């Protein structure tokens, strides 16, 4: 019995040490100076309709939640660190029944999200989103196509400029 208790205790200590050794997504975001993306952003369509992008921490800063709303599209997504691959992965779903997956990287020092998605009808697509900080109150999002090897196609298909809707987050 004493052996079983000792073995169980050692197993729990090992599990706790392993869990504490896993890096938080927040640490990786800080390493690449990506905290500026957190907060609520707003942009307007050519017809003046509002689009919002909310970016916030969740699950003890292991996950970033992104919530995009536009007149005819809403997407809720989560980004987290996959401990098996070490990749920062994205998964999301839309109000139209679509599903998206992606991986985060960088291009010229800016956050780059390579996305693959499927619409509710099964149509598959892919694109890349490049997020650029213009200043403390402005973010530019470039939407790019991707070729067969998932390389970003230049120039951007479209660019949207968002303004910070909230106050800059305090660290």
N, CA, C and O of each residue as an XYZ file, in Angstrom:
684
protein
N       0.824     -1.186      0.000
C       0.000      0.000      0.000
C       0.870      1.251      0.000
O       0.594      2.214     -0.715
N       1.936      1.223      0.821
C       2.840      2.364      0.913
C       3.505      2.605     -0.443
O       3.713      3.751     -0.842
N       3.839      1.517     -1.149
C       4.442      1.608     -2.476
C       3.480      2.260     -3.462
O       3.891      3.082     -4.280
N       2.200      1.896     -3.387
C       1.183      2.451     -4.271
C       1.013      3.950     -4.026
O       0.901      4.721     -4.979
N       0.995      4.366     -2.767
C       0.859      5.786     -2.429
C       2.077      6.560     -2.927
O       1.939      7.648     -3.486
N       3.261      6.001     -2.726
C       4.491      6.656     -3.189
C       4.490      6.774     -4.704
O       4.842      7.823     -5.242
N       4.100      5.716     -5.398
C       4.053      5.723     -6.855
C       3.028      6.747     -7.360
O       3.290      7.485     -8.309
N       1.873      6.779     -6.719
C       0.836      7.742     -7.098
C       1.324      9.168     -6.871
O       1.117     10.032     -7.723
N       1.964      9.424     -5.742
C       2.482     10.755     -5.426
C       3.532     11.172     -6.451
O       3.508     12.305     -6.932
N       4.443     10.279     -6.786
C       5.472     10.590     -7.778
C       4.853     10.846     -9.149
O       5.316     11.714     -9.889
N       3.811     10.095     -9.486
C       3.124     10.311    -10.765
C       2.503     11.699    -10.809
O       2.600     12.390    -11.823
N       1.863     12.115     -9.711
C       1.241     13.444     -9.663
C       2.297     14.544     -9.741
O       2.095     15.545    -10.428
N       3.406     14.372     -9.053
C       4.488     15.367     -9.101
C       5.030     15.465    -10.522
O       5.269     16.562    -11.027
N       5.222     14.324    -11.162
C       5.696     14.316    -12.548
C       4.723     15.003    -13.482
O       5.131     15.768    -14.356
N       3.434     14.734    -13.303
C       2.405     15.358    -14.133
C       2.384     16.871    -13.920
O       2.284     17.626    -14.887
N       2.475     17.321    -12.676
C       2.485     18.756    -12.385
C       3.715     19.435    -12.977
O       3.613     20.531    -13.528
N       4.869     18.795    -12.867
C       6.086     19.378    -13.450
C       5.963     19.462    -14.967
O       6.364     20.462    -15.563
N       5.414     18.429    -15.598
C       5.234     18.442    -17.053
C       4.287     19.558    -17.447
O       4.554     20.301    -18.391
N       3.165     19.681    -16.716
C       2.175     20.710    -17.044
C       2.761     22.106    -16.889
O       2.461     22.990    -17.691
N       3.586     22.319    -15.877
C       4.180     23.630    -15.671
C       5.253     23.926    -16.703
O       5.542     25.093    -16.966
N       5.848     22.907    -17.291
C       6.911     23.111    -18.268
C       6.376     23.528    -19.634
O       7.136     24.027    -20.464
N       5.075     23.332    -19.883
C       4.496     23.693    -21.164
C       4.438     25.215    -21.290
O       3.904     25.882    -20.404
N       4.976     25.773    -22.371
C       4.946     27.232    -22.514
C       3.532     27.723    -22.771
O       2.718     27.039    -23.391
N       3.262     28.916    -22.283
C       1.979     29.546    -22.556
C       2.060     30.233    -23.903
O       3.124     30.683    -24.330
N       0.930     30.305    -24.554
C       0.862     31.050    -25.805
C       1.265     32.498    -25.560
O       1.890     33.125    -26.415
N       0.907     33.031    -24.391
C       1.232     34.421    -24.054
C       2.732     34.677    -24.141
O       3.150     35.754    -24.566
N       3.546     33.705    -23.744
C       5.001     33.864    -23.808
C       5.467     33.974    -25.262
O       6.339     34.781    -25.585
N       4.880     33.157    -26.128
C       5.257     33.212    -27.543
C       4.794     34.513    -28.189
O       5.518     35.102    -28.992
N       3.586     34.961    -27.839
C       3.064     36.218    -28.372
C       3.972     37.372    -27.947
O       4.274     38.260    -28.744
N       4.405     37.351    -26.680
C       5.294     38.408    -26.179
C       6.642     38.388    -26.902
O       7.207     39.444    -27.189
N       7.157     37.193    -27.197
C       8.448     37.071    -27.894
C       8.425     37.751    -29.259
O       9.436     38.301    -29.697
N       7.281     37.717    -29.928
C       7.181     38.315    -31.264
C       6.484     39.678    -31.232
O       6.097     40.215    -32.270
N       6.328     40.230    -30.015
C       5.696     41.541    -29.835
C       4.312     41.605    -30.475
O       3.984     42.570    -31.165
N       3.509     40.579    -30.244
C       2.190     40.513    -30.855
C       1.046     40.967    -29.968
O      -0.114     40.869    -30.369
N       1.346     41.468    -28.757
C       0.280     41.880    -27.842
C      -0.579     43.002    -28.404
O      -1.727     43.164    -27.991
N      -0.046     43.775    -29.334
C      -0.777     44.911    -29.903
C      -2.077     44.483    -30.569
O      -2.983     45.304    -30.714
N      -2.197     43.223    -30.977
C      -3.415     42.755    -31.644
C      -4.586     42.574    -30.683
O      -5.740     42.562    -31.112
N      -4.303     42.432    -29.383
C      -5.369     42.221    -28.401
C      -6.250     43.457    -28.302
O      -5.766     44.587    -28.358
N      -7.542     43.227    -28.154
C      -8.487     44.330    -28.001
C      -9.609     44.227    -29.010
O      -9.800     43.201    -29.663
N     -10.339     45.311    -29.118
C     -11.468     45.355    -30.046
C     -11.168     46.374    -31.146
O     -10.756     47.503    -30.879
N     -11.388     45.943    -32.387
C     -11.076     46.745    -33.567
C     -12.331     46.916    -34.408
O     -13.201     46.046    -34.417
N     -12.425     48.033    -35.113
C     -13.590     48.286    -35.956
C     -13.150     48.848    -37.302
O     -12.216     49.645    -37.391
N     -13.849     48.410    -38.348
C     -13.631     48.923    -39.709
C     -15.007     49.029    -40.351
O     -16.002     48.560    -39.797
N     -15.052     49.647    -41.521
C     -16.330     49.832    -42.202
C     -16.225     49.385    -43.647
O     -15.206     49.593    -44.306
N     -17.305     48.760    -44.134
C     -17.361     48.352    -45.531
C     -17.509     49.599    -46.398
O     -17.721     50.699    -45.888
N     -17.394     49.416    -47.709
C     -17.558     50.547    -48.627
C     -18.932     51.190    -48.497
O     -19.097     52.378    -48.775
N     -19.927     50.396    -48.068
C     -21.281     50.944    -47.900
C     -21.523     51.469    -46.482
O     -22.645     51.846    -46.145
N     -20.471     51.494    -45.651
C     -20.581     52.073    -44.315
C     -21.018     51.123    -43.219
O     -21.276     51.563    -42.099
N     -21.112     49.819    -43.509
C     -21.519     48.851    -42.493
C     -20.317     48.456    -41.636
O     -19.198     48.318    -42.131
N     -20.576     48.277    -40.341
C     -19.512     48.008    -39.375
C     -19.027     46.561    -39.422
O     -19.816     45.629    -39.577
N     -17.699     46.395    -39.283
C     -17.055     45.094    -39.096
C     -16.235     45.213    -37.818
O     -15.554     46.217    -37.609
N     -16.295     44.188    -36.954
C     -15.496     44.214    -35.734
C     -14.628     42.971    -35.632
O     -14.983     41.900    -36.124
N     -13.499     43.135    -34.994
C     -12.574     42.030    -34.713
C     -12.194     42.160    -33.245
O     -11.528     43.119    -32.855
N     -12.619     41.190    -32.425
C     -12.279     41.181    -31.001
C     -11.250     40.085    -30.778
O     -11.434     38.947    -31.209
N     -10.170     40.439    -30.102
C      -9.085     39.499    -29.835
C      -8.806     39.533    -28.338
O      -8.487     40.588    -27.789
N      -8.924     38.374    -27.670
C      -8.758     38.344    -26.217
C      -8.128     37.030    -25.756
O      -8.148     36.025    -26.467
N      -7.573     37.068    -24.553
C      -7.002     35.881    -23.934
C      -8.093     35.034    -23.303
O      -9.149     35.542    -22.925
N      -7.825     33.721    -23.190
C      -8.698     32.803    -22.476
C      -7.838     31.643    -21.965
O      -6.683     31.484    -22.358
N      -8.421     30.856    -21.098
C      -7.768     29.655    -20.553
C      -6.356     29.943    -20.041
O      -5.382     29.313    -20.452
N      -6.279     30.916    -19.129
C      -5.014     31.257    -18.462
C      -3.910     31.608    -19.464
O      -2.755     31.217    -19.295
N      -4.283     32.344    -20.499
C      -3.370     32.818    -21.543
C      -2.711     31.691    -22.349
O      -1.607     31.840    -22.873
N      -3.419     30.564    -22.430
C      -2.986     29.485    -23.318
C      -3.699     29.571    -24.664
O      -3.299     28.917    -25.627
N      -4.761     30.385    -24.728
C      -5.591     30.470    -25.925
C      -5.933     31.930    -26.214
O      -6.188     32.717    -25.301
N      -5.932     32.274    -27.495
C      -6.445     33.563    -27.946
C      -7.767     33.294    -28.645
O      -7.860     32.427    -29.515
N      -8.787     34.048    -28.254
C     -10.105     33.940    -28.870
C     -10.256     35.110    -29.826
O     -10.002     36.258    -29.461
N     -10.672     34.816    -31.050
C     -10.914     35.852    -32.057
C     -12.379     35.773    -32.469
O     -12.898     34.694    -32.755
N     -13.034     36.923    -32.496
C     -14.444     36.984    -32.869
C     -14.586     38.084    -33.908
O     -14.456     39.268    -33.599
N     -14.854     37.678    -35.146
C     -15.022     38.612    -36.257
C     -16.495     38.701    -36.599
O     -17.166     37.679    -36.738
N     -17.012     39.934    -36.739
C     -18.402     40.136    -37.135
C     -18.464     41.154    -38.263
O     -17.879     42.234    -38.184
N     -19.184     40.786    -39.312
C     -19.434     41.662    -40.455
C     -20.921     41.521    -40.785
O     -21.595     40.649    -40.236
N     -21.435     42.364    -41.671
C     -22.870     42.313    -41.966
C     -23.398     40.924    -42.341
O     -24.497     40.558    -41.924
N     -22.645     40.151    -43.113
C     -23.158     38.857    -43.549
C     -22.292     37.675    -43.118
O     -22.491     36.555    -43.587
N     -21.329     37.923    -42.224
C     -20.434     36.844    -41.810
C     -19.997     37.051    -40.368
O     -19.651     38.160    -39.962
N     -20.018     35.962    -39.601
C     -19.504     35.970    -38.236
C     -18.634     34.738    -38.073
O     -19.022     33.640    -38.474
N     -17.457     34.917    -37.484
C     -16.528     33.806    -37.253
C     -16.036     33.870    -35.817
O     -15.606     34.923    -35.345
N     -16.099     32.740    -35.126
C     -15.500     32.607    -33.803
C     -14.393     31.569    -33.917
O     -14.580     30.490    -34.479
N     -13.227     31.927    -33.365
C     -12.070     31.052    -33.517
C     -11.195     31.080    -32.275
O     -11.252     32.005    -31.465
N     -10.392     30.047    -32.153
C      -9.418     29.959    -31.069
C      -8.060     29.643    -31.666
O      -7.941     28.910    -32.647
N      -7.041     30.218    -31.044
C      -5.661     29.947    -31.419
C      -4.939     29.427    -30.193
O      -5.067     29.994    -29.107
N      -4.183     28.355    -30.355
C      -3.420     27.784    -29.246
C      -2.171     27.103    -29.729
O      -1.996     26.854    -30.922
N      -1.311     26.805    -28.794
C      -0.050     26.131    -29.087
C      -0.260     24.628    -29.030
O      -0.697     24.097    -28.009
N       0.048     23.941    -30.121
C      -0.034     22.481    -30.167
C       1.274     21.938    -29.587
O       2.321     22.065    -30.222
N       1.237     21.337    -28.395
C       2.487     20.887    -27.775
C       3.175     19.760    -28.540
O       4.389     19.594    -28.428
N       2.426     18.993    -29.308
C       3.034     17.890    -30.059
C       3.886     18.393    -31.218
O       4.965     17.861    -31.477
N       3.395     19.429    -31.921
C       4.124     19.921    -33.097
C       4.883     21.218    -32.826
O       5.795     21.575    -33.573
N       4.505     21.924    -31.753
C       5.121     23.222    -31.473
C       4.552     24.337    -32.332
O       5.006     25.477    -32.239
N       3.562     24.027    -33.171
C       2.948     25.027    -34.039
C       1.842     25.764    -33.307
O       1.172     25.210    -32.435
N       1.665     27.033    -33.680
C       0.545     27.816    -33.173
C      -0.595     27.613    -34.168
O      -0.513     28.035    -35.322
N      -1.666     26.953    -33.698
C      -2.756     26.551    -34.589
C      -4.037     27.328    -34.313
O      -4.290     27.794    -33.202
N      -4.827     27.446    -35.366
C      -6.072     28.202    -35.358
C      -7.193     27.280    -35.802
O      -7.025     26.490    -36.731
N      -8.343     27.381    -35.135
C      -9.531     26.648    -35.570
C     -10.738     27.561    -35.346
O     -10.856     28.200    -34.301
N     -11.631     27.616    -36.337
C     -12.777     28.500    -36.223
C     -13.983     27.970    -36.980
O     -13.892     27.034    -37.774
N     -15.118     28.604    -36.704
C     -16.377     28.229    -37.328
C     -17.171     29.488    -37.628
O     -17.053     30.491    -36.924
N     -17.987     29.431    -38.685
C     -18.762     30.611    -39.077
C     -20.258     30.385    -38.876
O     -20.728     29.258    -38.719
N     -20.983     31.495    -38.888
C     -22.440     31.435    -38.773
C     -23.088     30.861    -40.027
O     -24.295     30.619    -40.038
N     -22.319     30.641    -41.069
C     -22.838     30.052    -42.309
C     -22.577     28.550    -42.396
O     -22.843     27.925    -43.423
N     -22.052     27.973    -41.303
C     -21.783     26.534    -41.291
C     -20.409     26.159    -41.799
O     -20.134     24.976    -41.997
N     -19.547     27.118    -42.013
C     -18.199     26.838    -42.489
C     -17.245     26.513    -41.352
O     -17.508     26.835    -40.193
N     -16.139     25.874    -41.694
C     -15.094     25.533    -40.738
C     -13.754     25.987    -41.295
O     -13.511     25.909    -42.499
N     -12.879     26.467    -40.398
C     -11.572     26.984    -40.799
C     -10.494     26.386    -39.917
O     -10.705     26.188    -38.721
N      -9.345     26.099    -40.498
C      -8.166     25.731    -39.724
C      -7.003     26.521    -40.289
O      -7.024     26.945    -41.445
N      -5.997     26.711    -39.469
C      -4.853     27.459    -39.947
C      -3.672     27.361    -39.022
O      -3.752     26.798    -37.931
N      -2.571     27.922    -39.481
C      -1.361     28.010    -38.672
C      -0.837     29.436    -38.749
O      -0.949     30.117    -39.768
N      -0.267     29.853    -37.639
C       0.310     31.192    -37.548
C       1.804     31.140    -37.835
O       2.497     30.191    -37.468
N       2.268     32.169    -38.490
C       3.690     32.347    -38.748
C       3.944     33.838    -38.845
O       3.233     34.643    -38.243
N       4.959     34.196    -39.605
C       5.240     35.613    -39.799
C       5.732     35.857    -41.209
O       6.256     34.967    -41.880
N       5.545     37.092    -41.632
C       6.060     37.540    -42.928
C       6.566     38.960    -42.725
O       5.807     39.856    -42.356
N       7.839     39.151    -42.966
C       8.461     40.462    -42.782
C       8.225     41.019    -41.384
O       8.073     42.230    -41.221
N       8.194     40.152    -40.376
C       8.036     40.577    -38.996
C       6.600     40.784    -38.543
O       6.372     41.200    -37.408
N       5.626     40.502    -39.404
C       4.215     40.693    -39.063
C       3.515     39.346    -38.924
O       3.890     38.387    -39.598
N       2.486     39.256    -38.047
C       1.736     38.003    -37.896
C       1.019     37.617    -39.198
O       0.340     38.435    -39.818
N       1.187     36.361    -39.588
C       0.584     35.835    -40.813
C      -0.207     34.580    -40.463
O       0.324     33.648    -39.860
N      -1.474     34.565    -40.844
C      -2.343     33.415    -40.612
C      -2.661     32.773    -41.955
O      -3.317     33.380    -42.802
N      -2.191     31.536    -42.145
C      -2.512     30.762    -43.354
C      -3.748     29.932    -43.041
O      -3.733     29.095    -42.138
N      -4.809     30.167    -43.788
C      -6.102     29.535    -43.521
C      -6.528     28.583    -44.621
O      -6.256     28.801    -45.801
N      -7.202     27.524    -44.206
C      -7.910     26.618    -45.107
C      -9.311     26.520    -44.554
O      -9.503     26.446    -43.340
N     -10.281     26.520    -45.430
C     -11.648     26.448    -44.956
C     -12.524     25.646    -45.883
O     -12.161     25.345    -47.020
N     -13.679     25.310    -45.372
C     -14.703     24.641    -46.170
C     -16.026     25.318    -45.849
O     -16.389     25.478    -44.684
N     -16.732     25.709    -46.884
C     -18.058     26.290    -46.717
C     -19.045     25.173    -46.389
O     -18.714     23.993    -46.498
N     -20.247     25.548    -45.989
C     -21.272     24.561    -45.628
C     -21.572     23.602    -46.781
O     -21.948     22.453    -46.545
N     -21.409     24.061    -48.028
C     -21.669     23.209    -49.194
C     -20.476     22.325    -49.558
O     -20.523     21.583    -50.540
N     -19.402     22.408    -48.758
C     -18.228     21.583    -49.008
C     -17.169     22.231    -49.872
O     -16.095     21.658    -50.050
N     -17.436     23.404    -50.412
C     -16.442     24.100    -51.232
C     -15.241     24.466    -50.364
O     -15.387     25.095    -49.316
N     -14.051     24.062    -50.815
C     -12.813     24.272    -50.074
C     -12.090     25.498    -50.627
O     -12.112     25.748    -51.832
N     -11.458     26.251    -49.748
C     -10.734     27.453    -50.145
C      -9.535     27.642    -49.212
O      -9.433     26.991    -48.173
N      -8.644     28.530    -49.597
C      -7.529     28.895    -48.723
C      -7.131     30.343    -48.997
O      -7.318     30.864    -50.096
N      -6.578     30.972    -47.968
C      -6.114     32.341    -48.083
C      -5.168     32.627    -46.929
O      -5.053     31.837    -45.992
N      -4.498     33.758    -47.009
C      -3.596     34.186    -45.941
C      -3.999     35.583    -45.488
O      -4.341     36.440    -46.303
N      -3.953     35.801    -44.172
C      -4.241     37.107    -43.595
C      -2.962     37.639    -42.970
O      -2.367     36.983    -42.114
N      -2.540     38.809    -43.387
C      -1.345     39.445    -42.851
C      -1.787     40.643    -42.024
O      -2.439     41.556    -42.532
N      -1.425     40.632    -40.736
C      -1.824     41.683    -39.800
C      -0.654     42.635    -39.599
O       0.429     42.219    -39.186
N      -0.876     43.917    -39.892
C       0.179     44.924    -39.746
C      -0.262     46.040    -38.810
O      -1.371     46.562    -38.921
N       0.608     46.388    -37.904
C       0.345     47.488    -36.980
C       0.802     48.781    -37.649
O       1.982     48.943    -37.960
N      -0.127     49.688    -37.866
C       0.187     50.980    -38.452
C       0.643     51.930    -37.346
O       1.670     52.598    -37.470
N      -0.135     51.981    -36.260
C       0.206     52.737    -35.057
C      -0.598     52.141    -33.907
O      -1.248     51.112    -34.090
N      -0.573     52.762    -32.718
C      -1.275     52.208    -31.558
C      -2.776     52.078    -31.752
O      -3.428     51.304    -31.052
N      -3.323     52.822    -32.686
C      -4.770     52.833    -32.869
C      -5.222     52.248    -34.198
O      -6.419     52.228    -34.486
N      -4.276     51.768    -35.021
C      -4.630     51.327    -36.378
C      -3.968     49.998    -36.717
O      -2.772     49.809    -36.494
N      -4.766     49.080    -37.260
C      -4.282     47.780    -37.730
C      -4.749     47.607    -39.178
O      -5.909     47.862    -39.503
N      -3.830     47.172    -40.038
C      -4.187     46.889    -41.428
C      -4.145     45.373    -41.622
O      -3.171     44.714    -41.260
N      -5.221     44.833    -42.201
C      -5.298     43.397    -42.482
C      -5.314     43.220    -43.991
O      -6.214     43.704    -44.677
N      -4.306     42.520    -44.501
C      -4.208     42.227    -45.933
C      -4.686     40.807    -46.170
O      -4.256     39.882    -45.481
N      -5.572     40.628    -47.139
C      -6.043     39.294    -47.518
C      -5.340     38.895    -48.803
O      -5.450     39.567    -49.829
N      -4.613     37.785    -48.724
C      -3.829     37.288    -49.857
C      -4.328     35.915    -50.292
O      -4.869     35.157    -49.487
N      -4.143     35.608    -51.553
C      -4.335     34.256    -52.036
C      -3.104     33.432    -51.680
O      -2.084     33.977    -51.259
N      -3.205     32.112    -51.851
C      -2.053     31.219    -51.657
C      -1.968     30.290    -52.861
O      -2.986     29.862    -53.405
N      -0.745     29.985    -53.266
C      -0.554     29.071    -54.393
C      -0.629     27.622    -53.925
O      -0.925     27.361    -52.759
N      -0.367     26.690    -54.814
C      -0.450     25.266    -54.500
C       0.487     24.813    -53.396
O       0.210     23.827    -52.713
N       1.599     25.528    -53.213
C       2.564     25.191    -52.163
C       2.330     26.026    -50.902
O       3.169     26.038    -50.002
N       1.202     26.719    -50.835
C       0.821     27.580    -49.704
C       1.710     28.800    -49.538
O       1.813     29.353    -48.443
N       2.355     29.224    -50.625
C       3.089     30.483    -50.604
C       2.094     31.622    -50.773
O       1.111     31.501    -51.504
N       2.360     32.729    -50.088
C       1.484     33.898    -50.163
C       1.656     34.575    -51.515
O       2.777     34.831    -51.956
N       0.538     34.861    -52.165
C       0.558     35.524    -53.473
C       0.487     37.036    -53.266
O      -0.354     37.541    -52.522
N       1.389     37.739    -53.943
C       1.413     39.206    -53.908
C       0.841     39.738    -55.207
O       1.005     39.080    -56.234
N       0.204     40.847    -55.226
C      -0.145     41.702    -54.089
C      -1.379     41.165    -53.377
O      -1.974     40.171    -53.793
N      -1.754     41.846    -52.291
C      -2.941     41.470    -51.533
C      -4.185     41.630    -52.406
O      -4.263     42.546    -53.225
N      -5.155     40.732    -52.226
C      -6.444     40.840    -52.932
C      -7.197     42.080    -52.462
O      -7.804     42.806    -53.249
N      -7.133     42.294    -51.150
C      -7.806     43.442    -50.547
C      -7.126     43.774    -49.229
O      -6.456     42.930    -48.632
N      -7.303     45.001    -48.784
C      -6.751     45.459    -47.512
C      -7.856     46.185    -46.753
O      -8.594     46.987    -47.324
N      -7.958     45.893    -45.466
C      -8.933     46.570    -44.611
C      -8.191     47.211    -43.455
O      -7.341     46.579    -42.828
N      -8.508     48.452    -43.176
C      -7.881     49.170    -42.078
C      -8.854     49.239    -40.905
O      -9.963     49.757    -41.032
N      -8.420     48.706    -39.757
C      -9.219     48.700    -38.538
C      -8.687     49.751    -37.578
O      -7.484     50.009    -37.527
N      -9.591     50.353    -36.817
C      -9.231     51.299    -35.761
C      -9.539     50.653    -34.416
O     -10.530     49.939    -34.268
N      -8.686     50.912    -33.453
C      -8.900     50.373    -32.113
C     -10.168     50.993    -31.537
O     -10.323     52.214    -31.514
N     -11.075     50.128    -31.070
C     -12.341     50.583    -30.518
C     -12.246     50.787    -29.017
O     -12.964     51.606    -28.444
N     -11.353     50.036    -28.386
C     -11.189     50.096    -26.935
C      -9.886     50.788    -26.571
O      -9.136     51.224    -27.444
N      -9.633     50.880    -25.313
C      -8.350     51.412    -24.858
C      -7.298     50.326    -25.049
O      -7.608     49.134    -25.044
N      -6.053     50.754    -25.218
C      -4.947     49.800    -25.363
C      -4.844     48.960    -24.104
O      -4.848     49.508    -23.002
N      -4.748     47.605    -24.240
C      -4.664     46.757    -23.054
C      -3.426     47.071    -22.232
O      -2.363     47.356    -22.784
N      -3.561     47.018    -20.909
C      -2.439     47.241    -20.004
C      -1.825     45.907    -19.654
O      -2.550     44.944    -19.400
N      -0.499     45.824    -19.634
C       0.197     44.579    -19.268
C       0.622     44.615    -17.818
O       1.221     43.659    -17.325
